């Protein structure tokens, strides 16, 4: 939706018709060309006899502008605004100093001008015509560009919140740390208090004795087991803390087909929880596709364009002492835009600080601005996690384990090989010690 001041601009533009005449000029810029026409000497121009047209613009420029005018159907537009694409084209194909002089001096009704020359002829006599077009383009694009930036900032803020508040993601990090310490027990690498998140992407490179199962598979299996036990325990507590009426009973909750305390049921619930992590961190994946430096540059560009537009209003337009709808709309727009850009600059600074703090939370004080690298690592890890979850489910089918899909999702059982045969360094010790499992499950 357009801002109030932008709407005023288009209200002025819609007041007339877009024809190659003086009415178009007045509609666009509130400038009456008839009042400013002067008797000017004619200048001899080169005539292209093959087409009987006056050749004023560079042929390629004339052709491209004519194509753009035809594509935008400008000549038939009545009561409508000039398209953004055409404003951009006009700025790119502005006439050179010599071409502009020829267009100004041309006043021979007996010969034919091409559509591009006709269009430019209609606007070159306006004082600061292309500065006005540039200002009009800024007025047109500011709302959409600032909205896009604000949406990106909102995604980054949500991504930071998701990462710091995700219990399961933190649980995975804890499991990886514990597993690594147990595999490195007795070495200088044992007893680590933290690890770089890049390590998450290397877990699939560490293979077990079977040559297929990776350390990532092991961690996922252990988290599935842990999350399944936790889900069952919380469900039991919720039932004991609630007043249950006969009408609240659900036959599925008390089915004899899958006993609630069975290992199969635990892992079914755990698999559902682990495989949902990627969906819980949706904004993290979106944030990984952003470029925070580009966002900062975009905010700075909008600010610089505001300074430029404000300068045009306070100098060139002020010196003209022009009273027009365009002047009034531009003045109102600048006042409104200053407040918007100020808020955008403050928000940009806040979001950058939030991203740095979140990065430091997981990476420690890196001492350098890592941009959005944290989100890229987590996005790639989530992709690996999704793939491993699918492989774990398929492995259950291959081994004849019950992996059929039920209401709660696939049901999975442990890989039958003893853990020590897969990863001898782990010595069949679980990610969680039995003595602390209940505390960890309640975390």
Buried (B, 14 or more C-beta within 10 A) or exposed (E): EBBEBBEBBBEBBEEBBBBBBBBBBBBBBBBEBEEEEEEEEEEEEEBEEEEEBBBBBBEEBBEBBBEBBEEBEBBEBEEBBBBEEBBBBBEEBBBEEEBBBBBBBBEBEEEEBBBBBBBBBBBBBBBBBBBBBBBBBBBBBBBEBBEEBBEBBEBBBBBBBBBEEBEBBBBBBBBBBBBBBBBBBEEEEEEEEEBEBEBBBEBBEBBBEEEEBBBBBBBBBBBBBBBBBBBBBEEEEEEEEEEEEEEEEEEEEEEEEBEEEEBBBBBBBBBBBBBBBBEBBBBBBBBBEBEBEEBBEBBEEBBEBBEBBBEBBEEBBEEEEBEBBBBBBBBBBBEBBBEBBEEBBEBBEEBBEBBBEBBBEBBEEEEEEBBBBBBBBBBBBBEBBBEBBEBBBEBBEEEEBBBEEBEBBBBBBBBEEEBEEBBEBBEEBBBBEEEEBEEBBEE
